[in-house]
Amino acid sequence: MNRRRFLQTSVAAVLVSRAQAAGKAFSFVLLGDLHFDKPEHHDFEWVKEHSPDSVRQSENYSRITREIMPRLFATVRETIAERSRSGVPVSFVLQVGDVVEGLCGNEELAATQNREALDFVRGAGLGVPFLFTKGNHDVTGPGSEETFRSIFQPFLSAQARELSPGVEEVKSGHYTVTLGTAKFAFFDAYDAESLAWFESVAASRTTEHLFVVIHPPVVPYGARATWHLYSGAKDQTKRAKLLELLGGQEAFVLGGHIHKFNQLARIAGRGRFAQLAVSSVINSAEVKAKDVLTGIEQYTGDQIRVEPQHSPGTEEQRRAVYEAERPFVKAFEYADLPGYAVVTVDGARVTAEVFAGISRERWRSVDLTELRARAV
C-alpha cells in the first residue's frame, strides 16, 4: 500500500469509527450502474453469436469508461474530501450493481474485466470503502458467476470490514453491513435463496434504519414496466412476501438497472417504504434532465411514452402492470438524468442530494423520510 492510500484509508477509518462510536450523522455517495468496459475484455465472435445487440452497447460503455468515468470518480473523490471537513463525513461509496458490462465470452476475459474494474476503483483514491450489490451484467456470460465469487467477493469482504470491523466474510451476493443507526442489506436479485435470507435479516434487525440495496426496481417505473424484481406470474407469491417485508421494515430501497432517476413511496402490507434509483451511465460531460414526470397523477401506463421504441408489442402488458401498482404508489418522480447522489443519515431523518452528470450541480434534494411518510 503506498503512502497516499495508507493516509486516505487511515483518515477514512477514523471518520467511520467516530461516526459509529458517537452515533453521529454520516453520508454515503450513491452510484448507479457503471458498466466498466474495454474492447479487449470481449471475445466479440462469442458476443456476436450470443448477444449481437451488445456489440454496439459495449463500444459505448468502453467510451464512457475511457472518457467519462475517470471524471465522475474525480468528482466523487472531491465530494468526499470536501465533506470530510464538514460535520457530516462521507463514510463509504455504495454502488447499486452492474459494476462491469460482463458478456466477455470466457472466464479468463471475465476475470480480467473484474480485476481491472477493481484496479480502477482503487486507483481513484476515494479514501473510503466501496461496496456494491450484484447486478445482472456482473454475472452475465461464461465464467462471470465464478469470477464474481473469486474476485468481487474477497474485495467486498475487505471493504465491508474496513467500514464495519468484525463483519462476517462476504460469501455470496447477499450480505449486510451496519453503520451507526443503519443496517445495509445487499440483496442478490439473482439468487433463489435471497428472499429467505432477507426475511432473517428483517427479523433480527435492531437498527433505526434499514437500507435494502437491490439492482432491479422493486416497484416498476418508466417504459420498462416488466423489469422489476419478481415480475413473472410464477413469482407473485415471492413478490408479495418481499413487499410485506419491506413495508413492515419501513425500508429505504436503493437500486438502478433502468438507467433512469426515480423516487417513489409505496404502501406495502401494514407498512410502507421509499424507493430511490440513480444511473451513473453518463454519456457526456454535460447532461440535462429529460422526460421529467412529477406527481402521483403521472404514475399511470402513459409513462411508457418516455421510451416509445421499447418493446411496442408488450404495451398492453406494461400498462396492466401500472394499473395493478397504481393504488399502492403514493408519491412518484421519474427523469432521464444520469449522475450520482449523496445520502445523509442524521438521526431519524434520511435525505438525498441528487447531482447531474459528473458535476457538483445539485439537481434535486429528496427528503426520503418525508417521501416514505407520504405513503398513507
N, C-alpha and C positions, 0 to 999 in steps of 0.2 A: 504494500500500500504506500503510495507516495505521500509526501508531507501535506500537500494541499488536501488530498482526500482524507487523510487522518484528521486534520484540523476540522474539516467540514463535518465529518462523522462525529467527532468529539463534541462539537458545538450542538449538533442536532440531538445527540444523546442527552446532553444536559437540559436542553429545552424540553424534550419529551419527558424526561424524568421530573422536571419541575411541574409540568402540566399534570402529570399523573399524581404526583405526591400531594399537590395542593388542590386538585380538582378544579383548576383554573380553566378558563376558556381556551380553546385551541381551534386551529383551522386545518383544512387539508385542501390541496389542489385536486380538482376532479377533471380527469381527461377522458374523452370519449374514444371511440375506435381510432386506431393509428394505422394499421396495415403496413408496418415496416416491410420494405421490399427492395430487392435489387434484381436486375435481369439474370445475373449469374446464379441466383437462387433456384432457378427453374430448369427442368427438362421440358422444353417447350413442345417437343414432339408428344410427350405424355399429356401436357396441358391441352394441346390442340385436339387430341383424341378424346379426352375425358371431360373437358370443360372449355370448349373453344371460345366462348364469350369472355373468358378470364384473361385471354392474351392481352387484349386492349386494356382491360382493367389493371393488370399487372404493370403495364407500361406507365399508366397514370400514377399508380401508387409508388412506383420506383422514382418517378419525377418528384412527387411530393416528398418522399423520403430524402432525396438529394437536395432539393431546393427550399422546402418549407419547414420540414421537421426540425432541423437544427435551430431555426429561428424561433419556432414555437418553444422548444426546450430552453433556449436562452431567455425568453420571456418568463417562463416558469421559474428559472433559476433567479432572475432578478426579483420576481414577486416574492419568492421565499426569503431572499436576502433582505428585502425591504421590510417584510413583516416580522422578521426575526428581531428587528429593532423596535417593534411595537409591543404592546401588551398582549397581543394575541398571535403567537408564532404559528407558522405552518409546520405541523408535526410530521406530515408524510404526503406523498402523492398517491392518489388512488385512480386506477385506470380500469375501465369497465369491460375489457375484453377485446379480442381481435388486435392483440399487440402486433401480430405478424399477419401477412397475407396468406401464408400456407400455400397449398396447391403446388408443392415443389416437384413432386414426381417420384421421389425416393427418400429413404430415411437419411442418407448422408447429406443431401441438399437441405432437408428439413432441419437437421442438426446445425448446419452452417447458418441458416437463416435465424434460428433461435439464438445461437451464440452471438451472432453479430448484432442482433437486436438488443441483447443484454449488454454487450460491449458499448453500444451507442448510449444506453441509459446510464451506465457507469461513467462513461466519458463526458456526459453532460454536466457532471459535478453538481448535482442538485443539493447534496448535503443532507438529505433526509431519505428515509426508506421509500421504496417504490413498490406498491402492492397492486395486484390485478386479479380479476376473475377470469375464468375461461370463456373465450368466445368461440364461435363455430369455426372461424378461419384458423384459429390456433390449433385445431385438431382436424383439419381437412387435408386429405392427401396421404399417400403411403408414408408410414413412419412418423406421422405427426403426433399421434397419441403417445407413442413410445418416447419421442423427444420432449413432449410436454412433461412427462414423468421424469425423465433423466436429466433435463436441463432446466426447465422452468420451476419445477417443484423444489429442488435444492436452493435455487435463488430465492424463492418465496419464503422458504424456511428461514434463511438468513435475514431477509428483510423484516419478516414478522418478529423475529427475536430481537432485532435492533430496535424496533418500535416498542415491543412489549416483552421484556425479558421473562423467560420462563414459559413462553407459549410453546405448545406442542409442535413437533415437526410436521410440516405440510406433507401429507402422504397421499393426497388426492386433490381433485379440483375444487373440493369444498373444504373450507377451514374458517376459523374465527380468530379475531384479534380484538382485544379490549384496550381502550384508551380512555382514561378518566371516567366520565359518566356514560360512555357509549360503547356498545358492542357492535362490531362489524362482522356480518355473516356473509362470506363469499360463496354464493350458491352456484353449483355446477349444473347448468341447464342441460347438459349432455350426458348425465349420469342418472340412471334409473333409481339409484339409492338416495338421491339428494333430498327428496321430499321427506322421507323418514328421518334423515339426518337433521333437516331443518326443524322438524317437529320437536326433536330432542333439544335442539338449541333454544327454541322458543320456551320450552318447558323449564329449562334451567337458567334462563336469563334473570339477572339481578340488577342490571344497569338501568339508568333512567331512559336511555335512548337505544333503539335498535336500527341500524342501517343494514339493509339487505342489498347486496351488490349482485345483480343478475344481468347477464349480457342482453338477452332479448327482453322486450317490454312485458310486463305483467298485464297492463291494460293497453289495448291497441290504440294507435293514433296514426294520422296521416293516411296515405293511399294504401299502405301495405297492411291492411287490417287483419290479415291472417298470419302475420309474422310474430304473434305474441306467444308466450310460453303456454304449453298445453292447449293449443288451439284446435287440435283434431277432435273429432267426435268421440273417439275411444278414450280421450284423456280428460273428459269433462269432470269425472269424479276427482281426479288429481287437481284439476284447476280449482274446483270448489273448495278442496281442502287447503290449497295454498292461499286462496283468498281469505278463508276463515282465519288462518294463522296470521296473515299479515294484518288483517283488521283487528284481531284480538291483541296483537302486539303494538298497535298504533305505529307501525313501522314507517321508515323512510326508505323507499325503493330507489336505487340508483342504477341506471342502465344506459344502453346505447343501441347498437345493431341497425337501427333505421337510418342513421346518419343525419338526424334532424334534432332540433331542440324541442323538448316537451316538458310541461309541468301540468300536473292534474291531481285531483283528490277524488278518492273513491270510497263509498260505503262498502263494507265487506263484513258479512256476518253481524256480530253485535258491535263492531268497531269500524275503523276507517284507517286509511293510510294515504300517504302522499307519494307521488312518483315524479322523479326528475331525470331527464335524459339529456345528454350532450353528445355532440360529434366533434372529433378533432381531426377529421379528414378535411384538410384545408387546402383548397385548390390554388389559391393565390394569396398574396400578401395583403391585398385589400378586399374585404368582403363586406357586404351589407345584407341585412335581413330581407328575405323574400317570403312570399306566401304566408304572412303572419295571420294566424287565426286566434282571436282572443275572445273568451267568454263561453259560457256553457251552451249558449244558443248555437255555437259553431260545432258542438260535438254531435254531428249527425253524419249520415252516409255521404253528404255532399262534400265532406272534406277530402274524399278521394280525388277530387279535381286537381289537387296540388301536383299530382303526377299522372296526367291523363294517359300516358303511354304505358303505364304499369298494368300488365295483365288485364286488358279490357274484357276478356271473356269471363272473368270472375267478378265483374261489377256487382251482380245481384248478390252473390255470396258475401262480398265485402260489406255491402250496405246492410245486409242482415246482421252481421257482427255488431255494427254500431247500433242498430235498433235494440239488440239484446243488452248491450252495455249501457246505453244512454240513461236508463232510470237510476243507475248507481253512481254515475260520474257527476260531481257537483262543482268542479272548477276545472278549467281547461285553457291551455295555450299551446300553440304549435308555431314553429318558424323554421324555415330553411336558413339556418345560420350556424356555421361551424365555429368552434372556439374552445373555450375551457371555462371552468368555474372555480371559485374559491368558496368552500363551505365552512361555516363557523358554528361551533357548538359552544354556547355560552349559557350555562345553567339550563333552564327549561327551554330556552329559545334556540332554534336552529335556522340559520339563514344562508342564502347562497347569493354570491355576486357572479353574474354571467358576463363573460368578456367575448368580444367579437374577434374572431380570427386569431392572429398572433399578437394583437395589440394589447395595450393596457387600458383600452377604452371599454368602460363598463356599459353593457347594453341593458341589462336587467338586474334589479335586486329582488330576490324572491324570499319572502319570509315563509319558510317551509312549515313552521309550526302553525302559523296562521292559515296557510294553504290547507293543511290537513284538517284544521278545525272547521273549514267550510263544508266538509262532508257530513251534513246533518240532514 
